[in-house]
Every structure is written in C-alpha cells, then in structure tokens.
Amino acid sequence: MESLRAGAAVGPLLDLLALNDASALASDPAAPQPIRAFCDKLLRTARATEADASSERYLMHRAIAQRLVARLRLGGRLLGEPDGGARYNDAWVSTLPEPPEPFIAREEILKEAEKIGQGVLGMLHLRNMPTEVEVALATVLFLSDRAVSGETFQPSGGLHQERTITERELFGRAKPERLAKMRGQTIWLIGEHLTSHLARAARLALEASNVGRIVLITRTADAGREVQSLLRIVLGAERIENIAMGDDLEGAMDHALRTGGSPAAVVSTPFSPLPSQIFHDDGSAALDAAGFARLVEEHLTHHFRVARKVSLMDQVRLVLVSPDAPVRPSHAEFALANFVKTTLHALTATLGVENERLVHNVPVNQINLTRRVRSEEPRDLAEQAEEQERFAHAVLLASAPLPDAEDSRYRARIYRGLAITV
C-alpha cells in the first residue's frame, strides 16, 4: 500500500512480489523503496536457529497471496489493469515459490493473538460491561422510575453514543476549515427509499462544502430521478451522477471507482423501509421467517457489503445510517426499528475496531434515524423536514476530513465510533 500511494502500478508490483524472495527484492533496484526496506528488515532481523520460520526469508505463502489479491480486487485496486486483474488468479498464486513450514513460529502466533485479543477487548470495553444480574436490576429500577416512559430500553452494543439534552440536539456542526478541505472531492450517497434525506444531504454538501462530485448509487433509476428532481433548482446539481445498480451493489461501486476514482466519504443508507406490518389485527405474526431474513439482508448485510469494500480504500470516511421508524409508529414498529439500530451498533463498533488495525484506517460512524422513545419521532411534515436538515448536518460532520494522526493523534480520533441520533 505504501508503494501504491507513492505512485507504483499494482500489476508490476505484484509481479515483483511473485519472486517471494526477500534477498532478491532487497537488492533489486526495480523494487519500490518500501518493499526494499521491508525485505532488508526481514534479513537483518532473521535468526539463525532451528526454530526459525520461513517468513524470515519469504514474503508470503500462497494463502496469504490469495488474501492479498482478494483485498486488492475488493478495494478496487485492480480495476485499472488491462484485464481487470483477471490474470492474478489461483493459477498465478500457484506459481509463487512455496515456503517451507512453519511459515510463522507458533510462539509468535500466540504472542500476536494475545495482543490482538487484549486490544479488541480494551477498545470494546467488554471487561467493563455489567453482569446479567446488574443489567436486570438496572432495568427494573429504570422502568420503575416515574419520570421514564418505559417505551424503550436500549443497550449501546459497545458503540459510544453522542447525545446532549438541550432541545434534543445531539451534535455540533462541522467547522468551516474542515468543510473547506472537501472542496472538489467526491462523495458517494448509497440508498433508495430515503430520497428526501439523501437530497437534503446532497444539497448541503454542494452548498456548504462545494464538493466536486456526488455519486448517487440507487437500486432503481426512479429513485435517482426523484432525488435529482428535488435538487433541480440547487446550484451545482449538475455535479450529481446517478448509478442504478439493481442488486449488484459491488459492481456499482466498482463502476464509480473506474469513472471517478476513490471517494472522500461514503454514506450508506438502507434500500428499503422497515416492514409495514409486523402483526395482524388478531395479534398473529405478519413478519415470517422469510420476511425477517429480508429485513436482515436489507438493513444489516447491505451495510456490511458496503463496508467490506470501503474499508479497503484510502482516505475515506464511512457513515452507516439506521432505518427510520414509520410516521406515528406502533409499539411493535418502533421496537423493530430499535432492534435494527442496536444490532447495527454492534456492526459499527466492530468495524471501528477492525479498521483501526487495517493500513487504510477508515473511520466509521453511525447516524440513527430512530430515537430512544416513541414520543420523540416526527409527527408532521415540519418535524420531518427538521429531521432531514439535522441528518444532512450529521452527514457533513461525519464526512468531513479528520486531522492527520501526525498532527494530533487525539484530534484524529474524535469523530470515530460515534452514533449520532438526529
């Protein structure tokens, strides 16, 4: 990745790595400097004992090579190759010199596994979570409080939630200097049924940060036309491009990469609303197993499909959006919306932890369109418009560039792993 960032082409780079020989690459003038430096480090730190692993002489074994190519392909790095990177397949991997076993010494594996396990536990605060008895007592005390409505009781799922009390306003606004850095950049807005929200976010991005291009990825062309019709009088609306992708979400993102390069921010909203009926009038369930499977596919797996590609891109901010509850929701509809929102918290928190370990370091945040209590949901068109405006500002807040870690490690992590309720 360091070599690619410095301008190396991915095809010749993979052909060099196919030598799989640290000694040869360390002295090869055709190899980029980061590759030579890495190979030189391998040779300098090699141990001359019987316990030595072959990873001190070889760069990778074939399973690692397969994963490397898969990540490059998923992240869109091979799209510029003449054949789309098709030649870097299993046949190409099989030509790599196979290092002898063990590739990595077992004690090194155990040491790294312990470090990763401790790091994940520390970042998720799992050791600080209460016991089942403590949760039960807290729930009883919470629901017995006269000042509490008892309409919902939602755990965070490990995600830090950003919320203040005053006027239910849950976040600030992105500073002008952060918005100025978005000038000329590309934003992807992914969604289908939240057309008014997407239009409001696109309008604010054009007006406040003067982005160069907005790629609207929808399931149908009608949804794209609806968003563009809402923006027909907005200055800069011609910079909005629509890609109607059907069910080929990954193909649409690859198309956007080929035509416009990597985005600065990606906002993933669900393609469909929550089920309109959960129970029949007689109290029997209307949401069957197949319907629940579709719910998971469209409101959770959908975000996972977006995140697994975006997390392998450089300089991108990822925003996941939970579904909105219907206007004047029933208790069952509101409970279902909160179930999806809380489950999405677990995905967002896990993505945040994993992306801290990846070289691309993509920050992940979540915007909630469902509140904690049913009485806070919008009741009329004016309140819905207010929600959409807050949503647009939340998108800008989570999409604007962060300070570099080299400038300030602390400030570079301020807007990471937040759940902003609008």
N, C-alpha and C positions, 0 to 999 in steps of 0.2 A: 504494500500500500504506500509506503514512503517513496518507493521508486516511481509508482504511478503518479503520485502527487507532484513529483519532480519533473514529470513530462515523459517518462518512459512509456512505450507502447506495450500493451498487455500481451500480444502474441509473441514478439521476440523475447519478452521477459519469461514467459512460460517455457519457451524453447531453451532458454539458458538454464532454468531450474530443472529441466528434464535431465541435465547431466547428473544431478543429485550427488555431487562430489564437492565437499567443502574445500578441499585442497585445490582443485582446478579452478573453482569460481573465485577463491580469494585472490588469485593472481591473474585473473582474466580481465584485460583492460576493457573488453566489451561489456562486462557486467556493471550495472549501476553501482554507485558508491555504497548505498545502504546494504546491498546484497554482499558486496566485498567485505564491508565492515562486519556483517553478521557472521560470514564464513571465517573471517580472521579471528573473531571472538571464540567461535567453536574450537578452532585449532589451538588457540592459546590456553583455553581452559580445559582441554582434554586431559584425562587422567590415564596414566599408563599402568593400569591394574587389570586383573582378570575380571573384575566387576564392571569394567567399562561397558557402556551401552553403545550401540552403533549410531545413536543420534549425535554422537560427538564427531562423527565423520561424514554422515549422510544428512541431507536436509529433511527428508521425509520418507515415510514408507507409503505404499500405494493407497492405503485407506485415507491417509492424510491428504495425498494428492487428489483423490476423488472429492474430498470435502472442500479443498481449496478451489477446485474448478467449479463445484456446485455453488459455492458462495460468490465467486466472481460472476457466474452466469445469473444467479438470482439478483445480485446487486446491479445488473445491467452493464458490467464491465466488458463483456464480450460482444455487445451489440455492434460495435464499430468494426469488428473483424469481417473480412470479406465473406466468410461463410457463416457469420453469426457465432463463431466459436465452435461450430459443429465438429471440427476435427479434434478438439480436445475432449474426446470421449473415453470410454473404457479401454478402447484399443490403444489410445495414446498413453493412458495411465499404465497399461501393461508393459510398455516399452521402457519404463523407468527402471534403473538398476534397483533391485530389491535388497535392502539392508538386512544383515543377519539379525536374529533375535538374541537378546531382547533389544528393542529399539530404545526404550527408556527404562532405566533401572527401576525396579519395583519400589525401592525406598524413596526414590524421587517422586514417583506417582503418589505414594501415600502422603508424603510431605505436602505436595501441592494440593491434594484433595482436602487435607485438613485446613489449609489456608483458605481455600475457596469456601468450604463449609462454614468456617468461622466468619468469613466476610459476609456471606449471604445472610446468616443468622443475625449478624450485627446490624446490617442495613435494614432488614425487615423487622427488627426489634422483637423477634419471636420469643426471646427469653424474658421479655418484659410483659408478655401477654398474660392476662389473668387466668386463673383456673376455672373449671366449669362451675364450681360452687360459687366463686366470686362473681362470675357472669350472671348466675341465677339470682343471687342476692341483689346485685345491681339492677337487674331487670325488674324485679319485684318492687324495689324502692323507687325506681324511675316511674313505673306505671302507677304507683300509688300516690304520687305527688299530685296534688290538686291543680297545680299550675301546668301540668302536662296533659296534652290531649290524648295521648296513647295511640295515635293513628299509625305511628311507625317507630320502630326501634332498630336502627341500622348500624352494624359494625363497620369499621373503615376498611376491612380487608387488607390492612397493612399499609394503606396509602394515606399520606398526610393530606388532610382536607383544609382548604383555605376558606375561612369564613369569619366575618365580623358581624356584630349585632346591629349596628346602626342602619336603619332603613333596609335591612336585608341586602345591603350592597356588599358583595363578597370579595371584591378585589379592587386594586387600583387600576391605573391605565399605563400603558407603555410610555416611557419617556420619549420626547421628541428625538433625542440623539440616537436612541435605539431604532426608532422608526425610520430615521434618515438612512440607516445602513441597508434598509430593504429596497431602496430606490433601484429600479431596473432589474430586480430579482424576479424569480418565478415562484408562484405558489400553486399547489395542487389542492383543489377542493373536490372531495370524493363524496357523492351522495345521490339521492334520488327523490325522496319524499319531503325532505326538509328544504324545499325550494326557497321559501321566504327567508329562512335563516341563512342559507348559502348566498342569496342575493344581497342581503344586508352585509354579510362578511366581505363579499367581493367589493361592494361599493365603498366600504370603509378602507379596505386595503388600497383601492385605487386613489381615494381622496386623501387619506392621511399619510400613507407611506409611498405613494406613487410607484407601486410595483410595476415591473416591466411587462409581466405576462401572468395571466391566471388560466390554468388548465382546469376545466370543469369535467370531471370523469363521472359519467352517469350510466345507468343501466339502459335507459331508453333515450332516443333523441328528443322526445316530447318534454322530458324533464329539463334537458338543456335549453330548449327553446323557451320554456317557462321562466327559467332564471334570467335568460338574456332579455326577455320581454320586460321583466321587472327593472332592468337596468338600461333600457333603451335611451333614456334621457341623461344618463350619467356620463360625465366627461371621462373618456378613456375606455368606454365599454367595448371598443373595437379590439382591445388587447385581451379579451376573453375568448378562449378557444374551447370548444366542447368536443369530447370524445365519448361517444355512446358505445359501450363495450359489451352489452348483454351480460353474460355470466363470466366472460374472460377478463377478470379483474387484473391478473398479472400481465396479460397481453396488452391491456390498455396502458398500464404503467410503463411497459417496455416501449410502446409507441410514443408516449410522452417523453421518455428519455431520448429516443432517437431523434425526435423532431425539435426538442427544446433543451436538452441537457438536464442535469440534475436540479431538482427544486431546492429552494431555501427552506420551505416549510410544507408540510402535508397535513391536511385536516381531513380526518376520516369520520364521516357520519353514516348512520345506517341507511340501507337502501329501501327499507320498508318500515311502516309503522308497527307498533305492537298489535297483537291480535285484538280485533274489535269486540270479540265476545269470549269470555272465559267460562261463564256459567250460563246454562239455560234458565228460563223463568222458573222451572220446577226445582232448581238447585243442582241439577246434574251437570257434570263437567262438559263444556263445549270444546275445550282445548285438549285434543287427544295426543297420543304419543308422537304421531307424525307431525302434528302442529307444533308440539314443543321442540321437536328436532329442527323444524324450520326456524323457530324462534332463536335457538342457539346458533344455527348456521348464519342467520342474517344479522344478529346483534352481537355475537361474540367471535365466531370463526371469521366473519368478514373483517373485523379489526385485526385479527391475527394474520390474515393473508396480506393485509396492507403492511403491517409492522415487520413481518419477516423479510420483506424487500427493502423497506425504507431504512431499517436498522443497519443495512449493509451499504448505505450511501454516506458520503462525506458532507459535513456542514449542513445537515438537515435537522429541523425541529419537527417532532411528530406530536399531533394532537388527536386524541381519541374522544369521540362525543357519544354520550349515553343517550338512549331514546327519550323522547318527551312523553309524558302522560297525556291521555286524551283530555280535551276540554271538559271540565267538571267530571273528573274520573270517579268511577265507583271505587269502593274499598278494594275490590279484587284487582281492578285495573291498576290502581296506584301501588298495591303491593307487588304486582308483577313488574312494574316499571322499576321499583326499588330493588327487586331481586336482580334484575339485569344490571342495574347501576352498580350494586355491590359486587356482583360477580366480575364485572368489568374492572372494578378497583383492583382485584387480585391480579388480573392480567396486566394492568398498567404498572402496578408495583413490581411484578416480576420482570417486565420489560425494562423498567428503570434500572433494576439491579443488574440484569444481564448486559444492558448497553453500557454500563459503567465499565464492564470488563472487555468490551469489544474495542478494537482500534478506532472505529468510526465515532464512538462516543456520542450517539444520537440521544438528546434529551427527550423524554416522553412525559406528557402531561394529559390530564383528562378534564373535559368540560361536561358538567352534569346539567341536563335539561329537566331533571325531576328533582323536586325538593324533598325535604325531610318530612314535612307534614302536608296533608292534602289541602289544607286551607290556604297554603301559600301559592298554589298553582294559579296561573292566569285564568280570569273569569270572563273577560270580554276582549274585543279586538284591540282596545287601547293597551291593556296589560300585555297582550301577546306581542304588540309592537315594541313595548318597553323591554320585554324579554329578548326579542331579536336584536335590539340595539346593544343590550348587555352582552349577548352572545358574540356579536361582532367585535366588541372591545376585548372580550376574553380571548378570541382567536388571535387578535393582534398582539396581546400581551404574551401569549404562549408561543407565537410565531416569530416575534422579533429576535434578532441575533443576541446572543449572550456574550458577556465579556470573555475574552480568551483566558484559559486557565493560567497562562504565563503572566497575564496582567494581574489577575486576582483569583486565586483558587476558590476563595469564599464566595465572591460575587458570581463566579462562573456556575455555581451550583444553586443559586437562589431559586430559579424557576425550573426545578426538576422534581418530578414525582408529586406534583400538586393536583388536587381535584378541585376545580373551580366551579361552584354552583351558581348558575345565572338565573 
